[in-house]
Each structure stands twice: as C-alpha cells, then as structure tokens.
Amino acid sequence: MQPILDISDLRKSYGDGFEALKGINLQIEAGEIIALLGPNGAGKTTLISTICGITTATSGAVTVGGHDTIRDYRAARAMIGLVPQEINLEPFEKVINTVRFSRGLFGKSPDEAALERILRQLSLWDKRDSQIRALSGGMKRRVLIAKALSHEPRLLFLDEPTAGVDVELRKDMWEIVSALKEDGVTIVLTTHYIEEAEAIADRIGVIAKGELLLVEDKASLMARMGQKQLDVQLSAPLEAIPPLLAKYNLTLCDDNQTLTYSYDTRAERTGITKLLSDVSAAGLVLRDVLTRQSSLEDIFVGLVHEEKEPS
C-alpha cells in the first residue's frame, strides 16, 4: 500500500549557507500517529512548513496520497490540515464562522452537519456563537484544530499543539488525537513534551540539526535502546563501593545508601543474581530492591547528546 506521506531526500538551505533540512527521508502510513522530537532549531517546523507548501524546498520530493506537493499542489494540499504553533485567529469573529470560512477556502461546499460534528468532537459546539476573544487559550487551540479539520483532510500536522496548555487540557488534547486516529486521520505532531510522544504516538522520530536521526516504533525503540536500572537499597550508608562489587560498574547514589546497577534487558543474563550474591558476600544488608525502565526522555537526550559530540 502506498504511504500517505512520502518524503525523499528533502533539503532546505538558505542564502547564508545554513542547512535547515539535510536529506530527510520518511514514509508515513495511513492512520498512524508519529511524533517528531527535537530541540529548538532542530528543523521540525521547517519540515512541516515545507511539506505544507509554506516553505519551498531546495531539493527533494514530497508526495501526499500520491500527489506531488509541487506538480500537483492543489490535490496534495487538500489532503493536509495544519495546526500551527502560534494562535492567530480573528478575535471578534464567532467560532462557527471561523471554521466555516476555513472550509470555504478549500473550495468545499457548505456542510453544516460536518461542521457540527467537528465542533462537537472538540467540545466547541456550545461555544459556536462565541467570539474568539472570549475563549480560553485551550479553547482557542481547539478552534485551530477545528479550522484544520474543516475541509476533512486525511493528514493532520500538529506543530507543538499543547504548548502553553495546562496538564488537564494537554490530556484532553491526547484524547482528541486518539479519536481522530479512530476516524482514520493520519497525524504528525511535533512536541517538546516527551510524555506526549510516549502517551499517544505509534512511532517516534528524533530530529536534530536538520537530520532525522531515527524513526522507529515506540515500543521497539524503548526495548532496543532503553535499559533497566536496579536500585539496591541498603540498611546502612556506605562511604565507598566495596572492591568486591567494583566489576559491576555500580553508582552510589547521593544518599550513600543506594547502589544503582544498569543492565540490558535483551542480554541472555542480566547479572542480577550474581550481583545480589556478592552484595551479601561483601557484608551489606539489603533493605529493598527496585527496578525501573529508562524513559523515552532518557533515550532522546542520549541520542541528541551523541549527535552533538564531535566525531
């Protein structure tokens, strides 16, 4: 099956020689949610802007639903909805008119039932006759999503959709995104919130300095790159790690009473049984043992750190 979005060797350079995008290759299947993670200036917004036709690529090709975004831009653009970072709405216009106008811009015939469905899905129906200026920041972001969905696109870009939104509204947004996926909408979101990607994405992409470092299924990424830590809590503090335990590369935590051991979950043997035996042989008394999985944030920070290190 043809991917709904196919990006091939996409590059964007500016007159001063700065390369914002360095040969991006990415394929996205219909109906999936992909999260692009990256620090400020990584190229996330430039990538979205180029796909949506806001920025012109230096070279490379992008197709949406099989339509080239340059040669067949009208058909490609009709399949795309974009929710930008910045809230830029007419403050004195009513919600329903704002969404109705956006639908008309794409040449769609009037369909009040479709608009009602979108507004109800976003919990905006009761606000349909309210002026934009009377809405909270979270509700304004919902209006941006409604505008982007007004022409019934199949590919939705959310550029930092929950920036500046409180935790409760952020979780509401996650539910909205999940509902859109159930309706068959493909979603690409950029975010600074690691937990956002971890909560709703099917695949994770990491971008830094204009390069796509990886794109991988979230679960397999965690399994492949995430490590587990074993925290061995002792009944009494230590001044130093005993020589008998030196081979385990343990870390003595700030409380001087917890030893942390990192291990690979994919290895045939984790070494935990031998470690605990040697802890006892060293004369240490256990108080508790805890395990924890490396988070997506740990993985992300590690990847970006590797990218920054000189070769």
C-alpha positions as CSV (number, residue, x, y, z in Angstrom):
1,M,0.0,0.0,0.0
2,Q,1.3,3.5,-0.9
3,P,2.2,5.6,2.2
4,I,0.0,8.7,2.7
5,L,3.2,10.7,3.1
6,D,6.4,10.0,1.2
7,I,9.4,12.3,1.8
8,S,12.5,11.7,-0.3
9,D,15.9,13.4,0.2
10,L,14.3,16.6,1.3
11,R,16.7,19.5,1.7
12,K,16.3,23.2,2.6
13,S,19.2,25.7,2.5
14,Y,19.2,29.4,2.9
15,G,21.3,32.1,1.2
16,D,23.8,32.3,4.0
17,G,24.6,28.6,3.6
18,F,22.6,27.4,6.6
19,E,21.1,23.9,6.1
20,A,17.8,23.6,7.9
21,L,17.0,20.2,6.4
22,K,19.7,17.7,5.4
23,G,18.3,14.9,3.2
24,I,15.2,13.9,5.1
25,N,13.7,10.5,4.1
26,L,10.4,9.4,5.7
27,Q,7.4,7.4,4.9
28,I,4.2,7.5,6.9
29,E,1.4,5.0,6.6
30,A,-2.3,6.0,6.7
31,G,-3.9,6.0,10.1
32,E,-0.7,6.2,12.2
33,I,0.4,8.8,14.7
34,I,4.1,9.8,14.5
35,A,5.7,12.2,16.9
36,L,8.8,14.2,15.9
37,L,11.0,15.1,18.9
38,G,13.8,17.6,18.7
39,P,15.3,20.6,20.4
40,N,14.6,24.2,19.3
41,G,16.1,24.8,15.9
42,A,16.2,21.1,15.0
43,G,14.2,21.6,11.9
44,K,10.8,20.3,13.0
45,T,8.7,23.3,12.0
46,T,10.8,23.8,8.8
47,L,10.0,20.2,7.8
48,I,6.2,20.7,8.3
49,S,6.2,24.0,6.6
50,T,8.0,22.5,3.5
51,I,5.5,19.6,3.3
52,C,2.6,22.0,3.6
53,G,3.9,24.4,0.9
54,I,4.6,27.3,3.2
55,T,8.4,27.0,2.6
56,T,10.0,26.0,-0.7
57,A,12.4,23.1,-0.6
58,T,15.8,23.4,-2.1
59,S,15.7,19.9,-3.4
60,G,14.0,16.6,-2.9
61,A,10.4,15.4,-3.3
62,V,7.2,15.1,-1.2
63,T,4.0,13.3,-2.1
64,V,0.8,13.2,-0.2
65,G,-1.6,10.5,-1.1
66,G,0.4,10.0,-4.3
67,H,0.2,13.7,-5.2
68,D,3.4,15.6,-5.7
69,T,3.3,18.7,-3.5
70,I,4.9,20.8,-6.3
71,R,3.4,19.5,-9.5
72,D,0.0,18.6,-8.1
73,Y,-0.1,21.0,-5.1
74,R,-3.8,21.6,-5.1
75,A,-4.7,17.9,-4.7
76,A,-1.9,17.4,-2.2
77,R,-2.8,20.5,-0.1
78,A,-6.4,19.5,0.0
79,M,-5.4,16.3,1.9
80,I,-3.5,18.3,4.5
81,G,-4.6,20.0,7.7
82,L,-2.2,22.2,9.7
83,V,-2.4,23.4,13.3
84,P,0.4,25.9,13.7
85,Q,2.3,26.8,16.9
86,E,1.0,30.3,17.1
87,I,-2.6,31.2,17.8
88,N,-3.6,33.6,15.0
89,L,-7.3,34.0,15.0
90,E,-9.7,36.9,14.3
91,P,-10.7,37.9,17.9
92,F,-14.1,39.4,17.0
93,E,-15.3,36.6,14.8
94,K,-17.6,33.8,16.0
95,V,-16.2,30.2,16.3
96,I,-18.6,28.8,13.8
97,N,-17.9,31.5,11.2
98,T,-14.1,31.0,11.6
99,V,-14.4,27.3,10.9
100,R,-17.0,27.8,8.1
101,F,-14.6,30.2,6.4
102,S,-11.7,27.8,6.5
103,R,-13.8,25.1,4.8
104,G,-14.7,27.5,2.1
105,L,-11.1,28.4,1.4
106,F,-10.5,24.8,0.2
107,G,-13.5,25.1,-2.2
108,K,-15.6,22.7,-0.1
109,S,-19.3,23.0,-0.4
110,P,-21.2,24.1,2.7
111,D,-21.9,21.2,5.1
112,E,-23.3,22.4,8.4
113,A,-23.6,18.8,9.6
114,A,-19.9,18.2,9.1
115,L,-19.0,21.4,10.9
116,E,-21.3,20.4,13.8
117,R,-19.6,17.0,14.0
118,I,-16.2,18.6,14.2
119,L,-17.2,21.2,16.8
120,R,-18.9,18.5,18.9
121,Q,-15.8,16.3,18.7
122,L,-13.7,19.1,20.0
123,S,-16.2,20.2,22.7
124,L,-16.8,23.5,20.9
125,W,-20.4,23.2,19.9
126,D,-21.6,25.1,22.9
127,K,-19.1,27.8,22.0
128,R,-20.1,28.1,18.3
129,D,-21.6,31.6,18.6
130,S,-18.9,32.9,21.0
131,Q,-16.4,35.4,19.8
132,I,-12.8,34.1,19.7
133,R,-11.6,36.7,22.2
134,A,-14.0,35.3,24.8
135,L,-12.3,31.8,24.7
136,S,-9.6,30.5,27.0
137,G,-6.2,29.6,25.5
138,G,-7.1,25.9,25.4
139,M,-10.3,26.6,23.6
140,K,-8.5,28.7,21.1
141,R,-6.2,25.8,20.3
142,R,-9.3,23.6,19.8
143,V,-10.6,26.2,17.3
144,L,-7.3,25.9,15.4
145,I,-7.8,22.2,15.2
146,A,-11.4,22.7,14.1
147,K,-10.2,25.0,11.3
148,A,-7.6,22.5,10.2
149,L,-10.2,19.7,10.1
150,S,-12.9,21.8,8.4
151,H,-12.1,20.6,4.9
152,E,-11.9,17.0,6.1
153,P,-8.1,16.3,5.5
154,R,-6.6,12.8,5.8
155,L,-3.2,14.0,7.1
156,L,-3.1,16.4,10.1
157,F,0.0,18.2,11.2
158,L,0.1,19.4,14.8
159,D,3.0,21.8,15.5
160,E,3.5,21.9,19.2
161,P,-0.3,21.6,19.8
162,T,-0.1,21.7,23.6
163,A,2.5,24.5,24.0
164,G,1.4,26.7,26.9
165,V,-1.6,24.4,27.8
166,D,-2.0,23.2,31.3
167,V,-1.8,19.5,32.1
168,E,-5.5,18.8,32.2
169,L,-6.0,20.4,28.7
170,R,-3.0,18.6,27.4
171,K,-4.6,15.2,28.3
172,D,-7.8,16.4,26.7
173,M,-5.8,17.0,23.5
174,W,-4.4,13.5,23.7
175,E,-7.9,12.1,23.8
176,I,-8.8,14.3,20.8
177,V,-5.8,13.0,18.8
178,S,-6.8,9.4,19.7
179,A,-10.3,10.0,18.5
180,L,-9.1,11.5,15.2
181,K,-7.0,8.4,14.7
182,E,-10.0,6.2,15.1
183,D,-11.6,8.3,12.4
184,G,-8.7,7.3,10.1
185,V,-6.9,10.6,10.2
186,T,-3.1,10.3,10.0
187,I,-1.4,12.6,12.5
188,V,2.1,14.0,12.6
189,L,2.9,16.1,15.7
190,T,6.0,17.9,16.9
191,T,6.4,18.3,20.6
192,H,8.8,19.2,23.4
193,Y,6.8,17.1,25.8
194,I,8.4,13.6,25.9
195,E,5.4,12.2,27.8
196,E,3.2,13.4,24.9
197,A,5.0,11.2,22.4
198,E,5.2,8.3,24.9
199,A,1.4,8.5,25.5
200,I,-0.1,8.7,22.0
201,A,2.5,8.1,19.3
202,D,2.8,4.8,17.3
203,R,6.3,5.8,16.1
204,I,8.9,8.2,17.3
205,G,11.2,10.3,15.1
206,V,14.1,12.2,16.5
207,I,15.4,15.2,14.6
208,A,18.4,17.3,15.4
209,K,20.4,19.9,13.3
210,G,18.2,19.2,10.3
211,E,18.8,15.4,10.3
212,L,16.4,12.7,11.1
213,L,18.4,10.5,13.5
214,L,15.9,7.7,13.6
215,V,12.2,6.8,13.1
216,E,11.1,3.7,15.0
217,D,8.1,2.0,16.6
218,K,7.8,3.4,20.1
219,A,7.8,0.0,21.8
220,S,10.8,-1.4,19.9
221,L,12.7,1.8,20.4
222,M,12.2,1.5,24.2
223,A,13.2,-2.1,24.1
224,R,16.2,-1.6,21.8
225,M,17.7,1.5,23.4
226,G,16.2,1.6,26.9
227,Q,17.9,0.0,29.7
228,K,16.6,-1.1,33.1
229,Q,18.1,0.0,36.4
230,L,18.2,-2.0,39.6
231,D,18.3,0.1,42.7
232,V,19.7,-1.8,45.6
233,Q,18.7,0.0,48.8
234,L,20.9,-0.8,51.8
235,S,20.1,-0.8,55.5
236,A,23.2,1.4,56.3
237,P,25.1,4.1,54.3
238,L,28.4,3.4,52.6
239,E,31.5,5.6,52.3
240,A,32.5,3.8,49.1
241,I,31.6,0.9,46.9
242,P,33.3,-2.3,48.2
243,P,36.1,-3.7,46.0
244,L,34.2,-7.0,45.6
245,L,31.5,-5.1,43.7
246,A,33.8,-3.0,41.5
247,K,33.3,-5.2,38.4
248,Y,29.6,-4.3,38.3
249,N,30.1,-0.5,37.4
250,L,27.7,0.4,40.2
251,T,26.7,4.0,41.0
252,L,26.5,5.1,44.6
253,C,23.6,7.5,44.9
254,D,23.6,10.8,46.8
255,D,22.1,9.2,49.9
256,N,25.1,6.8,50.1
257,Q,22.6,4.1,50.8
258,T,21.5,3.1,47.3
259,L,23.5,1.2,44.7
260,T,22.3,1.5,41.1
261,Y,23.0,-1.2,38.6
262,S,22.2,-0.8,34.8
263,Y,21.6,-3.8,32.7
264,D,20.4,-4.7,29.2
265,T,17.0,-6.4,29.1
266,R,18.0,-8.1,25.8
267,A,21.0,-9.9,27.2
268,E,20.8,-13.6,28.0
269,R,21.9,-13.0,31.5
270,T,21.4,-9.8,33.4
271,G,23.9,-10.5,36.2
272,I,21.4,-9.6,38.9
273,T,21.6,-12.9,40.7
274,K,25.4,-12.8,41.0
275,L,25.3,-9.1,42.0
276,L,22.9,-9.7,44.9
277,S,25.0,-12.7,46.0
278,D,28.2,-10.5,46.0
279,V,26.3,-7.7,47.8
280,S,25.6,-10.2,50.6
281,A,29.2,-11.6,50.5
282,A,30.5,-8.0,50.9
283,G,28.7,-7.9,54.2
284,L,26.0,-5.5,53.1
285,V,22.4,-5.8,54.3
286,L,19.6,-5.3,51.8
287,R,16.6,-3.1,52.8
288,D,14.8,-3.2,49.4
289,V,15.3,-3.8,45.7
290,L,13.6,-1.7,43.0
291,T,13.7,-1.8,39.2
292,R,12.9,1.0,36.7
293,Q,12.8,1.3,32.9
294,S,14.7,4.0,31.1
295,S,12.2,6.6,29.9
296,L,11.8,7.9,26.3
297,E,13.3,11.1,27.6
298,D,16.5,9.3,28.6
299,I,16.7,7.8,25.2
300,F,16.0,11.1,23.5
301,V,18.6,13.0,25.5
302,G,21.2,10.3,24.8
303,L,20.6,10.4,21.0
304,V,20.8,14.2,20.8
305,H,23.9,14.2,23.1
306,E,25.6,11.7,20.7
307,E,24.8,13.9,17.8
308,K,26.4,16.9,19.4
309,E,29.6,15.1,20.3
310,P,32.4,15.8,17.8
311,S,33.4,12.8,15.6
